Amino acid sequence: MSVFSLATKDNNPVTTETLDAVASTLGITIAENEKEDYRRLLAVYHESVQALMELPDYVPQVDEERFPRKNIHFPEPEENPLNGWAWKCDIEDQTPSETPGLLSGRTNVMKDNIAVKGVPMLMGTSMVEGYIPDTDTTVVMRALSAGAIVKGKAVCENLCHSATSSSAATGSVHNPFARGYSSGGSSSGCGALVANGDVDMAIGADQGGSVRVPAGWCGLYGLKPTFGLMPYTGCGSNEPTNDHLGPMTRTLLDNALLLQATAGNNNIDDRSFAAPPPSQIPQYHGILTSRPTPKDLTGVKIGIIREGLNMPGIDPRIRTCVTHAINLFTELGATVHPVSIPMHSKGAAIWTPISKSGNFHSRMNRAFGRRGHALTDLNSLFHPLTQEKWDKAYVSTKNIYLNGAYAETTFPGILSKATNLSRRLRDEYDAALNEYDVLVLPNLPYLANSHVDPTTATPLEMIGKQVGLTSNTAPFNQSGHPALAMPVGMLEIEEGSLKGSGTKLPVSMQVVGRWWREEDVYRVAYAWSLAFDWRVM
């Protein structure tokens, strides 16, 4: 290590007692004859850090003349029937080029953990309040530069800690197919607003299935791209190795278009360093539309993940519906075979300690060893944890604090162990993908369920609505493979107030590809979508 000075100021607060307290947290004692030396070194460090903290933060500038923020307001009830809007605004390019951008004229909404300068960011919580970002996320800038019109922020579940749509502090978000039922989470507002036709497309965030769950329950195409393909810079993070952004759209072509416009390394965020630069991103949309026979899958090999098809708690009707959809690939010329990936059944267990412990460290403002842009003003709102903040926190958030603190003392090596096992998980998927072009499996184990009343439900009742929900989605957050949720059928509701009414809800399948091969995933899904109508299946 380097020490740049041994001089300290007279008012330096570091005393021998300070040193003893620090040593106590480490469970050690310092020899009496060395205490003054180490006290001096700690005092030097204190002054160095204090001087750095007094410097103004560095915040990337936003061109508000080109992209002015207009009509920023909290939505009135009459303009928010599904309760999917967190905040509304109008932002679009005022100096468009002569050549229309990829997203020219398309309306877009951003999940409310994605920073948009000047637009309040609620993150679905009342645990911390009043946060207004002072910069734009990379994907927001790219979408605007491509001609998109950003219409606002979509409700996200409470700190993105729920896969249902009844945890947000602003109230439950309704499924467009059945009011009073979940639109999924944590990108709940994105799913509801896109499926309802309020906007053309959305960018959600997916740390365990948070794009694919609402896409699945709202009948959308939702892609969790290869880890890092869409830069996460400027978004509220849960756990950095799980962090993904992803497009959510009503059509497969729109999904490919939104990915094409926003993907690529930004040379800022280490999550995206391995991704190609924007200039080398495949023309996903053009590849699909230029194929002379887009429904022809001759020669394509598709593997069915056995462990995913037989996930615990799966509704037998879901298994039957997805199996039927998979078998239809043979009518398009593809070959379909089952494949066993034993670690898939352990994938959610691998994801859990990484998500819980990593998220705990994030909430405690302990991010380290990262390159990117930290939302320092946001991070500071969570730490220190106070009783008032705790009382306002959602049950899943409280569970993360408790799990993380417990693991820190009882299983201090669990984060490293789970990280190593996630590499094994990725290797097993890769081995299967060496034999098959894509892998398929059910997206979710059951239909969208009815909302729980958060004002009366117990913690277990709130958690109970999502038990096992992300068993097939969370593993791919840790493995990093691209995974697309696509609608493949409809089934009648058999739970809640609409049981027996004949009302149907969407069923969803996942298509998983090799790292950086989103075009393979899109090709297979697009062919199916052209040949078959999921709404009548």
C-alpha positions in Angstrom: 0.0 0.0 0.0 1.0 3.6 -0.4 0.8 6.3 2.3 1.2 9.8 1.0 1.6 11.7 4.3 2.1 11.1 8.0 1.0 14.6 9.0 -2.4 15.1 10.6 -4.5 18.1 11.7 -4.9 19.0 15.3 -8.6 18.5 15.1 -8.4 15.0 13.7 -11.1 12.9 15.5 -9.3 9.5 15.4 -8.2 8.5 18.9 -6.8 5.4 20.4 -10.3 4.5 21.5 -11.4 4.8 17.8 -8.7 2.4 16.9 -9.7 -0.1 19.6 -13.3 0.1 18.4 -12.3 -0.7 14.8 -10.1 -3.6 16.0 -13.0 -4.9 18.0 -15.2 -5.2 14.9 -12.4 -7.4 13.4 -12.2 -9.5 16.5 -8.5 -8.7 17.1 -6.4 -6.6 19.5 -3.4 -4.4 18.6 -0.2 -4.5 20.6 0.1 -1.6 23.0 3.5 -0.5 21.7 2.0 -0.3 18.1 -1.2 1.5 18.8 0.1 5.0 18.3 1.5 4.1 14.9 -1.7 2.5 13.7 -3.7 5.4 15.2 -1.6 7.8 13.2 -2.1 5.7 10.0 -5.9 5.6 10.6 -5.9 9.3 11.2 -4.1 9.9 7.9 -6.6 7.7 6.1 -9.5 9.6 7.8 -8.3 13.0 6.4 -7.7 11.6 3.0 -11.2 10.2 2.7 -12.8 13.3 4.3 -11.1 15.5 1.7 -12.4 13.2 -1.1 -15.9 13.2 0.3 -15.9 17.0 0.2 -15.3 17.1 -3.5 -18.4 17.6 -5.7 -19.7 14.3 -7.2 -19.2 13.7 -10.9 -22.5 13.5 -12.8 -22.6 12.9 -16.6 -24.3 15.8 -18.3 -27.7 15.6 -20.1 -28.5 17.7 -23.2 -31.8 19.1 -22.0 -32.0 21.5 -25.0 -32.1 18.5 -27.4 -34.1 16.4 -25.0 -36.2 18.8 -22.8 -38.3 17.3 -20.0 -41.9 18.3 -20.4 -45.2 17.7 -18.6 -43.6 16.0 -15.6 -46.5 15.0 -13.3 -47.8 12.4 -11.0 -50.7 10.7 -12.9 -54.3 11.3 -11.8 -56.5 8.2 -11.3 -58.4 8.7 -14.5 -55.2 8.5 -16.5 -53.9 5.5 -14.6 -56.7 2.9 -14.6 -54.3 -0.1 -14.2 -52.1 1.9 -11.7 -49.1 1.1 -13.9 -47.8 4.7 -14.2 -45.4 5.8 -11.5 -44.8 9.2 -13.1 -45.6 10.7 -16.4 -43.7 13.1 -18.7 -42.9 13.8 -22.4 -39.3 13.6 -23.6 -38.3 13.5 -27.2 -35.5 14.7 -29.5 -36.0 18.3 -30.6 -33.3 18.2 -33.2 -34.0 14.9 -35.2 -31.8 14.0 -38.1 -33.0 13.7 -41.7 -32.9 10.0 -41.4 -35.5 8.6 -38.9 -34.1 6.7 -36.0 -34.8 3.0 -35.3 -37.4 4.0 -32.7 -38.7 7.1 -34.5 -42.2 8.0 -33.1 -42.4 4.9 -30.8 -43.7 5.6 -27.3 -41.6 4.1 -24.5 -41.9 3.8 -20.8 -39.0 3.1 -18.4 -39.2 0.9 -15.3 -39.0 3.1 -12.2 -35.5 2.0 -11.2 -34.1 3.5 -14.4 -32.8 7.0 -13.9 -34.4 9.8 -16.1 -33.1 13.2 -15.1 -35.7 15.4 -13.5 -38.3 12.7 -13.2 -38.9 11.4 -9.7 -37.8 7.8 -9.1 -40.1 6.1 -6.6 -38.8 2.5 -7.0 -42.1 1.4 -5.6 -41.2 2.2 -2.0 -41.9 4.6 0.8 -38.8 3.3 2.7 -36.9 6.2 1.1 -38.6 9.1 -0.6 -37.9 12.3 -2.6 -35.2 10.9 -5.0 -35.0 12.8 -8.3 -32.1 11.6 -10.6 -29.6 14.1 -11.9 -28.6 12.2 -15.0 -30.0 9.9 -17.7 -29.3 6.2 -17.9 -27.4 5.0 -20.9 -30.4 3.2 -22.4 -32.6 6.3 -21.9 -30.1 8.4 -23.9 -29.8 5.7 -26.6 -33.6 5.3 -26.9 -34.1 9.1 -27.2 -31.3 9.4 -29.7 -33.0 6.7 -31.8 -36.2 8.7 -31.9 -38.2 7.2 -29.0 -40.7 9.3 -27.1 -40.4 8.7 -23.4 -43.8 9.0 -21.9 -42.9 8.3 -18.3 -41.9 5.8 -15.6 -43.7 2.6 -15.0 -44.4 1.3 -11.4 -41.9 -1.2 -10.2 -42.4 -3.5 -7.2 -41.2 -2.4 -3.8 -37.4 -1.9 -4.4 -37.8 -4.6 -7.1 -38.1 -7.1 -4.3 -41.3 -8.8 -5.4 -42.5 -10.8 -8.4 -46.2 -10.0 -7.8 -47.8 -6.6 -8.5 -49.2 -5.8 -5.1 -46.1 -4.6 -3.2 -45.6 -1.0 -4.6 -46.3 1.9 -2.2 -48.5 3.4 -4.9 -50.8 0.4 -4.8 -51.5 -2.8 -6.8 -50.9 -2.9 -10.6 -53.7 -4.7 -12.4 -53.4 -7.3 -15.2 -55.0 -5.9 -18.4 -56.6 -9.3 -18.9 -58.2 -9.5 -15.5 -58.5 -6.6 -13.0 -57.6 -7.6 -9.5 -55.0 -10.1 -10.8 -51.2 -9.7 -10.9 -49.4 -8.3 -13.8 -46.2 -9.9 -12.5 -43.1 -8.2 -11.2 -41.0 -6.5 -10.5 -41.5 -4.7 -13.9 -45.2 -4.8 -13.2 -46.1 -1.4 -14.6 -44.1 -2.1 -17.8 -46.1 -5.3 -18.4 -49.5 -3.7 -17.7 -48.9 -0.5 -19.8 -47.4 -2.3 -22.8 -50.0 -5.0 -22.9 -52.8 -2.5 -22.5 -51.5 -0.5 -25.5 -50.8 2.7 -23.4 -47.2 2.7 -24.9 -45.6 0.8 -27.7 -42.7 -0.6 -25.7 -40.9 -0.6 -22.4 -37.5 -1.2 -20.9 -37.7 -3.3 -17.7 -35.0 -4.6 -15.4 -34.6 -8.3 -14.6 -32.6 -9.6 -11.6 -34.4 -12.9 -11.2 -37.2 -12.8 -13.8 -38.5 -9.3 -13.4 -38.8 -8.8 -17.2 -40.0 -12.3 -18.0 -42.5 -12.7 -15.2 -44.7 -9.7 -16.2 -44.1 -10.5 -19.9 -45.4 -14.0 -19.2 -48.4 -12.9 -17.2 -49.4 -10.1 -19.6 -48.9 -11.9 -22.9 -45.8 -10.0 -24.0 -42.4 -10.7 -25.4 -39.8 -10.0 -22.7 -36.1 -10.6 -23.2 -33.4 -10.9 -20.6 -30.4 -10.4 -22.9 -26.9 -11.8 -22.5 -25.4 -10.3 -19.3 -24.1 -6.9 -20.1 -25.5 -6.6 -23.6 -27.8 -3.7 -22.5 -25.6 -1.5 -20.2 -27.1 -1.1 -16.7 -25.3 2.2 -16.0 -27.5 4.6 -14.1 -30.1 2.2 -12.8 -30.9 1.2 -9.3 -29.0 -2.0 -8.6 -30.0 -5.0 -6.5 -27.0 -7.3 -7.1 -24.5 -6.5 -9.9 -24.0 -10.0 -11.3 -27.8 -10.4 -11.6 -28.5 -7.0 -13.0 -30.0 -7.0 -16.5 -32.2 -4.6 -18.5 -34.5 -6.0 -21.2 -37.1 -4.9 -23.8 -40.8 -5.7 -23.3 -43.1 -5.5 -26.3 -46.3 -6.8 -27.8 -44.6 -8.1 -30.9 -41.3 -10.0 -31.5 -40.2 -7.5 -34.1 -40.6 -4.5 -31.8 -38.5 -6.4 -29.2 -35.7 -6.9 -31.6 -35.9 -3.3 -32.7 -35.7 -2.0 -29.1 -32.7 -4.2 -28.3 -30.9 -3.2 -31.5 -31.3 0.5 -30.6 -30.1 0.3 -27.0 -27.6 -2.6 -26.8 -23.8 -2.4 -26.7 -20.9 -1.6 -24.4 -20.8 2.0 -23.2 -17.2 1.7 -22.0 -18.4 2.9 -18.5 -20.0 -0.1 -16.8 -18.0 -3.2 -16.1 -21.2 -5.2 -16.5 -21.1 -4.4 -20.2 -17.3 -4.6 -20.9 -17.6 -7.9 -22.8 -20.4 -6.7 -25.0 -19.7 -5.5 -28.6 -19.9 -1.7 -29.1 -23.1 -0.3 -30.6 -21.6 -0.2 -34.0 -21.1 -3.9 -34.0 -24.5 -4.9 -32.6 -26.3 -7.3 -34.9 -29.2 -5.9 -36.9 -31.6 -8.1 -35.0 -34.7 -6.6 -36.6 -33.3 -6.6 -40.1 -32.1 -10.2 -39.8 -35.6 -11.3 -39.0 -37.4 -9.3 -41.7 -34.8 -10.2 -44.4 -35.2 -14.0 -44.1 -37.0 -15.2 -47.3 -38.8 -18.0 -45.4 -39.0 -16.8 -41.8 -41.2 -19.7 -40.7 -38.8 -22.3 -41.9 -36.7 -23.8 -39.0 -35.2 -26.6 -41.0 -32.0 -27.8 -39.5 -32.6 -26.0 -36.2 -32.1 -28.2 -33.1 -34.2 -27.4 -30.0 -33.5 -29.0 -26.6 -36.3 -29.2 -24.0 -34.8 -28.8 -20.5 -36.4 -31.7 -18.6 -35.8 -30.2 -15.2 -37.6 -27.0 -16.3 -40.6 -28.9 -17.7 -41.0 -30.7 -14.4 -40.3 -27.8 -12.0 -41.8 -28.1 -8.6 -45.3 -26.7 -8.2 -46.0 -26.4 -11.9 -49.7 -26.4 -12.9 -50.2 -29.5 -15.1 -52.2 -27.4 -17.5 -49.2 -25.1 -18.0 -47.0 -28.2 -18.7 -49.5 -29.5 -21.2 -49.8 -26.1 -22.9 -46.1 -25.4 -23.2 -45.4 -29.0 -24.3 -47.9 -28.6 -27.1 -46.3 -25.3 -28.1 -42.9 -26.9 -28.2 -44.1 -29.8 -30.3 -45.4 -27.4 -32.9 -41.7 -26.5 -33.7 -41.5 -29.8 -35.6 -44.2 -28.5 -38.0 -41.7 -25.7 -38.9 -38.9 -28.1 -39.7 -37.0 -28.1 -36.4 -35.9 -31.1 -34.5 -37.0 -31.3 -30.8 -35.4 -33.5 -28.1 -35.4 -33.5 -24.3 -32.1 -32.8 -22.6 -31.2 -33.2 -18.9 -29.4 -30.3 -17.2 -29.2 -31.4 -13.6 -27.8 -28.1 -12.3 -30.9 -26.3 -13.6 -32.9 -27.6 -10.6 -30.2 -26.1 -8.3 -30.2 -22.8 -10.3 -32.7 -20.9 -8.1 -30.8 -22.1 -4.9 -27.5 -20.8 -6.4 -29.2 -17.5 -7.3 -30.8 -17.0 -3.8 -27.7 -16.4 -1.6 -26.1 -14.2 -4.3 -29.2 -12.2 -4.7 -29.9 -11.9 -0.9 -26.4 -11.4 0.3 -25.3 -9.2 -2.6 -28.5 -7.1 -2.3 -27.8 -6.7 1.5 -24.4 -5.3 0.7 -25.9 -2.9 -1.8 -28.5 -1.7 0.7 -25.7 -1.2 3.2 -23.9 0.9 0.6 -21.0 -1.5 0.4 -20.5 -1.7 -3.4 -16.8 -2.3 -4.1 -14.5 -3.2 -7.0 -16.9 -1.9 -9.6 -16.4 0.3 -12.6 -19.5 2.3 -13.7 -21.5 5.2 -12.4 -22.8 4.9 -8.8 -26.0 6.7 -7.9 -24.4 8.0 -4.7 -27.3 10.2 -3.7 -29.7 7.3 -4.0 -27.4 4.9 -2.1 -27.0 7.4 0.8 -30.8 7.3 1.4 -30.7 3.7 2.5 -27.8 3.9 4.9 -27.8 4.0 7.8 -30.9 1.8 8.3 -33.2 3.3 10.9 -36.3 2.0 12.6 -38.5 4.4 10.6 -37.0 3.0 7.3 -37.4 -0.5 8.6 -41.1 0.0 9.4 -41.8 1.3 5.9 -39.9 -1.5 4.2 -41.7 -4.2 2.3 -41.6 -7.8 3.6 -39.2 -9.0 0.9 -36.8 -6.1 1.6 -36.9 -6.9 5.4 -36.2 -10.5 4.5 -33.1 -9.5 2.5 -31.7 -7.5 5.4 -32.2 -10.4 7.7 -30.9 -13.0 5.3 -27.8 -10.9 4.4 -26.9 -10.1 8.0 -27.4 -13.7 9.1 -25.3 -15.0 6.2 -22.5 -12.5 7.0 -21.9 -14.1 10.4 -23.2 -17.7 10.0 -22.2 -18.4 6.3 -19.5 -15.8 5.5 -18.3 -17.8 2.5 -21.7 -18.4 0.9 -21.4 -15.5 -1.7 -18.1 -16.9 -3.0 -19.4 -20.5 -3.0 -22.6 -19.6 -4.8 -20.6 -17.6 -7.3 -18.4 -20.6 -8.1 -21.5 -22.8 -8.5 -23.0 -20.3 -10.9 -20.0 -20.9 -13.2 -20.9 -24.6 -13.1 -24.5 -23.8 -13.9 -23.4 -21.8 -16.9 -21.0 -24.6 -18.0 -23.9 -27.1 -18.0 -26.1 -24.8 -20.1 -23.2 -24.2 -22.5 -22.6 -28.0 -22.8 -26.3 -28.4 -23.9 -26.1 -25.4 -26.2 -23.1 -27.0 -27.9 -25.5 -29.7 -29.1 -28.7 -27.6 -29.5 -29.2 -24.2 -31.1 -31.6 -23.1 -28.4 -33.2 -24.5 -25.2 -36.9 -24.2 -24.3 -38.9 -24.6 -21.1 -41.9 -23.2 -19.3 -41.4 -19.6 -18.3 -43.7 -19.6 -15.1 -45.2 -22.5 -13.2 -48.7 -21.0 -12.8 -51.1 -18.4 -14.1 -51.2 -14.8 -12.8 -52.9 -15.0 -9.4 -55.1 -12.7 -7.6 -53.8 -9.7 -5.6 -53.1 -10.0 -1.9 -54.2 -7.0 0.2 -50.9 -5.7 1.6 -52.7 -3.8 4.4 -54.1 -7.0 6.0 -51.9 -9.8 4.7 -49.2 -11.3 7.0 -45.6 -11.5 5.7 -46.0 -15.2 4.8 -49.3 -14.5 3.0 -47.6 -11.8 0.9 -44.6 -14.0 0.1 -46.9 -17.0 -0.6 -48.2 -15.4 -3.8 -44.8 -15.9 -5.5 -43.5 -19.1 -4.0 -41.6 -21.0 -6.8 -42.5 -18.4 -9.4 -39.0 -17.7 -10.6 -37.6 -21.2 -10.4 -37.2 -21.3 -14.2 -36.2 -17.7 -14.7 -33.6 -16.9 -11.9 -31.1 -19.5 -13.0 -30.4 -17.6 -16.2 -29.7 -14.4 -14.4 -26.8 -16.2 -12.8 -25.7 -18.0 -15.9 -26.1 -14.8 -18.0 -27.6 -16.6 -21.1 -30.2 -14.7 -23.1 -33.7 -15.9 -22.3 -36.9 -14.7 -24.0 -40.4 -15.1 -22.6 -43.0 -15.5 -25.3 -46.7 -16.1 -25.1 -47.9 -19.6 -26.3 -51.5 -20.0 -25.1 -54.3 -19.0 -22.8 -55.9 -20.9 -19.9 -58.9 -20.2 -17.7 -58.5 -18.7 -14.2 -59.0 -21.3 -11.5 -58.2 -19.1 -8.4 -59.5 -15.9 -6.9 -62.7 -13.9 -7.6 -62.8 -14.8 -11.3 -62.6 -18.5 -10.8 -65.3 -20.1 -13.0 -65.9 -16.9 -15.0 -64.3 -18.3 -18.1 -61.7 -15.5 -18.1 -58.4 -16.6 -19.6 -54.8 -15.5 -18.9 -51.7 -15.9 -20.9 -49.2 -18.9 -20.7 -45.6 -18.2 -21.5 -42.5 -20.2 -22.7 -38.8 -19.4 -22.5 -36.4 -19.7 -25.3 -32.7 -19.7 -24.2 -29.7 -19.2 -26.4 -25.9 -19.0 -26.3 -24.2 -15.9 -25.0 -24.3 -13.1 -27.5 -26.6 -15.1 -29.8 -29.9 -13.3 -29.4 -30.5 -13.6 -33.1 -30.9 -17.4 -32.7 -33.5 -16.9 -29.9 -35.4 -14.3 -32.0 -35.4 -16.5 -35.1 -37.0 -19.5 -33.3 -39.5 -17.4 -31.5 -40.4 -15.3 -34.6 -41.0 -18.4 -36.7 -43.4 -19.8 -34.1 -45.2 -16.4 -33.7 -45.8 -16.2 -37.5 -47.1 -19.7 -37.7 -49.4 -19.9 -34.7 -51.7 -17.6 -32.8 -51.2 -17.9 -29.0 -54.5 -16.2 -28.3 -56.5 -19.1 -29.6 -54.4 -21.9 -28.3 
